[in-house]
């Protein structure tokens, strides 16, 4: 992925409406979520209680907890 570097707000505004570079996909594991929760003290059940999340969010295909990254909700399978 090509890194974007902006020297000022004008340069940043020049990309408005344009496609941003797409990075590589990677798997976010429940352990990574738990480690982040421990580091930030954000131990809400929706992130770390897999049993409770399974009851609330489960469907035929998966069970999951939820994490939030840059205002996007990312569902992770456990």
C-alpha positions as CSV (number, residue, x, y, z in Angstrom):
1,X,0.0,0.0,0.0
2,X,1.3,3.4,-0.9
3,X,1.7,5.7,2.1
4,X,-0.1,9.0,1.9
5,X,1.7,12.0,3.3
6,X,0.1,15.5,3.5
7,X,2.2,18.5,4.0
8,X,-0.8,20.7,4.8
9,X,-4.6,20.8,4.9
10,X,-4.8,21.9,1.2
11,X,-3.0,18.7,0.1
12,X,-5.4,16.7,2.3
13,X,-8.4,18.4,0.8
14,X,-7.2,17.5,-2.7
15,X,-8.1,13.8,-2.1
16,X,-11.7,14.5,-1.1
17,X,-14.0,12.2,-3.0
18,X,-11.1,10.0,-4.3
19,X,-10.4,6.4,-3.5
20,X,-7.9,5.9,-0.6
21,X,-5.2,3.2,-0.8
22,X,-6.4,-0.2,0.4
23,X,-4.2,-2.1,2.8
24,X,-3.8,-5.8,3.3
25,X,-6.5,-7.7,5.3
26,X,-5.5,-9.4,8.5
27,X,-7.4,-11.4,11.1
28,X,-8.2,-9.6,14.4
29,X,-8.3,-12.3,17.1
30,X,-10.3,-12.3,20.3
31,X,-6.9,-12.3,22.1
32,X,-5.9,-9.1,20.4
33,X,-9.2,-7.6,21.5
34,X,-8.7,-8.7,25.0
35,X,-5.2,-7.3,25.1
36,X,-6.4,-4.0,23.8
37,X,-9.2,-3.9,26.4
38,X,-6.6,-4.5,29.1
39,X,-4.3,-1.8,27.8
40,X,-7.1,0.8,27.5
41,X,-9.3,-0.3,30.4
42,X,-12.2,-0.6,28.0
43,X,-13.6,-3.9,29.3
44,X,-17.2,-3.5,28.2
45,X,-18.8,-7.0,27.8
46,X,-19.6,-6.3,24.2
47,X,-15.9,-6.6,23.5
48,X,-14.7,-9.3,25.8
49,X,-17.5,-11.5,27.1
50,X,-17.7,-14.1,24.3
51,X,-20.5,-16.1,26.0
52,X,-22.8,-13.1,26.5
53,X,-22.0,-11.8,23.0
54,X,-22.8,-15.3,21.5
55,X,-26.3,-15.2,23.0
56,X,-27.0,-11.7,21.7
57,X,-25.2,-11.7,18.3
58,X,-25.3,-15.3,17.3
59,X,-26.8,-16.5,14.1
60,X,-26.5,-19.7,12.1
61,X,-23.1,-18.8,10.7
62,X,-21.1,-17.3,13.5
63,X,-20.7,-15.9,17.0
64,X,-18.9,-12.7,17.6
65,X,-17.9,-9.8,19.8
66,X,-17.6,-6.2,18.5
67,X,-14.7,-3.8,18.3
68,X,-14.6,-0.2,17.0
69,X,-11.8,1.1,14.8
70,X,-11.9,4.7,13.4
71,X,-15.7,4.9,13.7
72,X,-16.2,1.6,11.9
73,X,-17.7,-1.4,13.6
74,X,-15.7,-4.5,12.9
75,X,-17.2,-7.9,13.8
76,X,-14.8,-10.6,14.9
77,X,-15.5,-14.3,15.0
78,X,-14.4,-16.3,18.0
